[in-house]
Amino acid sequence: MMIRDNGRLEVLTILMEECAEVVKECAKVQRFGLHPDKNMLELEIGDLMCMVEIAEEYGMIDLEQVKIAARGKREKLKQWSTLNV
């Protein structure tokens, strides 16, 4: 589906930026641990989740399909990772 503007390009841009912020914060947690007073990982994931919700509001994704994909990922993790999920 080709993205026509009317705000969708900005949604995608901010969504990408928030993904990058989550990646950056994950790297910081690996290096330095979680901050005892302010969990920046929670804040960055909250920002990302906000943009996911906005992407749905703009008709770019269907959160029900996202939930189905998430369940599929959980099943793959049971098979291919050591996580207890």
FENFENMO-V533940 format. One record per helix or strand. SS is the DSSP state (2 for helix, 1 for strand). FROM is the first residue (numbers start at 1). TO is the last residue. If there is no record, write none. Layout:
BEGIN
[[SS & FROM & TO] [SS & FROM & TO]]
END
This chain:
BEGIN
[[2 & 8 & 32] [2 & 40 & 57] [2 & 63 & 80]]
END
